[in-house]
Amino acid sequence: MRRKAGETLVWVTAFGLTGASTLNSLQLPAQAQLPQGKNAKKSGGPARHQRLRLVSLAPSNTELLAALNAQDSLVGVCTYCDFPASVSQVTKAGTFVSANLEKLKSLHPDYVLLVSGQEALAATLDRNHFQTIMLENKKLEDIGKNILQLGRLLGKEEEATNLKTKLDKELAAFRAENGKKSQTSVFYCVWPKPLMTVGSGSFLDEVITACGGKNIAGQIKNAYPTYSLEKLVMQNPEVVILPHEAKGQSFLKQAPWKDLKAVKEGRVFFQPEPRNDMLARPTYRIMEGLNWLAERLHPQESIAAVRK
């Protein structure tokens, strides 16, 4: 389970768990205009009716394209892109933090799709004359906005608008329902060694709140800060969420973990394997993830709702 902090953060962000960054972003404008940076084509980019050649170096972006039935525009993905299953057949053009520049050049992409948190990679691609589009993943509402922006880019605005409208309604209804529930204190463990969690700068902080929970690390502004065991013991959360990779490890049987209220009461939950994790990736599957977490934070209320 031991990893260096830097390696762990790479693992975290690879699944779309990106938050605020101090670096400059090459972001897609609110009206989804094509990039206007030094590598933007004078023509304003390919015609809308022409099939774009896209490379996605973030799993969440790949899933959003799939939601728009735009997989045929994908000519390259990153090694972490694993949903839907069909992307396994797409050329691997890099990881979340680096690109195979020679492979990328051979793919002749019109745009390389990135997410906030990949600013260093964006700078490298810019220096090598690739056009990049960066999508934000800081709030739940960003999912719908990203779908709409991609839809406009691909000439699928009607499909994107329908998806966004449906998602926005589902999120509003979910918030209204779960906002009535008493808050359950939650420790969302990104990685146990070194111990990392989610702060207010993370998309997952809002996820916890939307599900009727209270993030015990929510006062920390950093997206994915390290957290001390002493603080964890002091906060003594009611629920602990652990990464899938932590299954089968013995630390929960050791102090101080074994003395936590969540452990004693059997309210420790492991996330599904990454490709089936609808909670951690800011994609169109987020409603399934939200329901997964809400049922674990308020199991009795979920049972009552089913009985109705």
N, C-alpha and C positions, 0 to 999 in steps of 0.2 A: 504493500500500500504506500510505500514511501516514494514521493516524487519531489523534485525541486519545485519551489513555488512558481517559477516561470513556466515550467513544463505543465503544471497543473492548470495555470491560467489559459494556456494554449488549448488544453483539453476542454476547459469550460467554454471558451468562446467559440470553439469549433462547432458547437451545437446550437449556435444562434443566441447564446446568453450574453449578448453584448450590451454595454451600457455607456455611460458618459466617458468621453475621452478628452484629453487636453490637446490632442493634435488636431490640425485642421482637417476637415472632411471634404471630400469631393462628392457632394450630395446632389441627388436629383431634386430640382426645384419643385415647389409646391404644385405648380401647374403642369408638371411632368414634361417640361421642355427638354429637348435633348441637350447634353452637356455643351457648355460654351467655353471650355478651357482651351489651352494651347493646342491640344490634340483633337479638338472638335473639327469635323469636316466642314468646309465652307458651304457645302450644299445643305447643311443642317442635318446630315445623317441620311441613311437609306430611306427610300419612300416607304410610307406606312403599309402599302399593300404588298411590298416585297418582304419575303420571309427573312427576318433578321437572324444572324448567326451570333448566338449568345454563349458565353462561358460563365457558369456560376461557381464561385469559389466559397460559397456558404450554404450549408444544408437548408436553412430556412428559405433562402431565395429559390432554391431548386424546387422545394415543395410548393411555393407560391406559383411558380410557373406551371407546375402540374395541376394545381387547382384551376388554372385558366386553360387547361388542355393545350398548353403551349410547349410540350416536351419536344416537339419537332424542331423548335428553334434552338434547342440545346446541342451544341457541338462539343462541349467540354464541361466537366464538373470537377470538384475537389474530392480527395480520398475519403472525406467524411460524409459525402452525399450518398444516402442509402435508402431514400424513400422518394417516390415509389420504387418498387423493385426494378422497374424498367431502366432506371438510371445506371444500373450496374453495367449496362452495355455501352454507356457513353464514355468517351475517352477521358481519362484522368489527366487533368492539366496542371495539377498542383495540390497543395494542402491548404489549410486555412490560413497559414502564415507565409507561405512561399509559393511561387509559381514556377513551373518548368517553362522557361522562356522560349526555348527552342520548340517545344511541343505546342506552346501557345501560338507562336508565329505560324506554325504549319496549319493551324485551325482557322486562321484568318477571321477572328471574331470581329463583329461590328462593335460589341461592347462586352466588357467583363463586369459582371454583377458582384458587388461586395456589400458588406454590412458595416455599420458603425462599430469600430473596434479594429478594423482592418486598414487604418490610415497609413501605416508603414508600408503595407503591401501595395496600397493605391499609389503611393509615391514612387515605388519601384516600377510599377507598370506604366506610370506616366512618363518616367524617364526613358522607358523603352517604347514609347509612342503607341501605347494601347489606350483606348478610350474606356474609362471606367464610370460606372453608375453606382453610387453608394446609397443604400436604404437604411433608414433609422429603425432601431429596435429597442426603444426605451420605454414605450407605453403600450398598453393593450390596443389603443386606438391606432397605433402605427401599423398594425397588421392590415386593417382595412385600407388605410392610406397607401400602403405599399402595393396591395393588390390593384388599386385604382391606377397608381402610377405605372405599374407594369402593363396594365391593360391599355392605357393610352399609348404607351411605347409600342406595343405589339399590334395596335389596331383592333383591340378586343375590349373597347371601352364599355360597350353594353354589357358584356358578360361580367366584366370587372365590377361595374356599378351594381349589378344584381347581387354578386357575391358580397360586396362591401355592405350593402343595405341589409342583407340577411344577417350577416355577422354582427353588425352594429345593433340590430334589434335583439338578437340573442344575448349579446353582452349586457345591454340595458336591462333586459328581463332578469338575467342572472344576478346582476348587481342589486336590483330591487329586492329580489327574494333573499339573497344572502346578507344584505345589509341589515336585515331585521334580527339576525342571529347574534348571540353573545359571542364576543371575540375569543378565540382560542389562541393561546400563545404558541408560537411555532419557531423552531430552529430549523432552517433549511441548510443542510450541510452540503456544500458543493464538493468538498473533499475532506476526509478526516485527518490525513497526515501529509502536509501541514493542514491544520484545521482552517477551512475557508467557508465563508457563508455569503449571503446576499445582503447588500445594503440598499439604501434608498435610491441609489443610482442605477439599480438593476430593474429590468422588466419584471423579474420575479417578485420583487417587493410588492408591486401593484397586484400581481397574481394572488399573493397570499391575502392581501386586504380584500380583494374582490370575493374571495372564498369564505369570508367571515373570520379570517385569522388576524393575528397581530404578530408581525415579524419582530422578534426580540432584538434583532440587529438593525432595525429600521431607522435608528437615529444616526447610523453611520452613513456618510454621504457616498463613500466609495461604492462602486458597483459590486465588487467581489473582494471584500477585505479578509485578511486573516483574523482569527478570533481566538481568544485565549480560553483554555479549559476552565480557568477561574471564573471568567464572566459567564460561561455556560452554566456552571454550577449555581452561581448567584441568581441567574434568571430562571433556572429550573423549568424549562418549557413543558407544556402539556403534550406537545406533539413534536416528533423529530422526523424529518425527511432526509433520507440518505441516498447517495448515488447507487445505481445498479451495480457498479463495480465493487462496492463495499460488501456485497452479500458474501456470507461465509467467513467473514473476518471475526476475530475473537475480541476486538476492542470493546464491544458492547457488554462483555462479561467482566470487564475490568473497571477498576475505579479510574476516574470518577463517573464514567458513563453508566455503570450499573446502578448507581445511586440516583440517577435522574428520575423525575416523576414519570416522564414519557416511557422510559425503559421499564420501570416497575409495573406500570399499568398496561404494558403491551401496546403502546401507541407509537411505535417506531415503524416507519414504512419506507420501503425501497422503491425507487423509481423503476419503471420498466426499462428494458434494454433500449439503447438510444433510438433505434429506428421505430420503436413503438411508444416512445415517450412523447405524448401529445402535450405535456405540460411545459417542458423546458424549451421547446422550440416555438418561436413566435410565428406560427403558421395558421392556415385555415382550420387545422385540426384542434385549435386551442380550446374549443368548447368541451371536447372530450376530456382534455387535461384538467380543465377547471372543475368539471363534475367529479373527476377522479379525486381531486384534492378536497373538494367540499364535502364529499361523502366521508372522508377520513377525519376531517375536522369536526363534523357534526353528525356522527353516525346515527344517533337516535332520531334526529329530525329527518334524516334521509329515509329511515325505516318508516316513520310516521307518514311521510309523503307518499311512499309506495303503497301503504295500506289504504290511503284515501282512494 
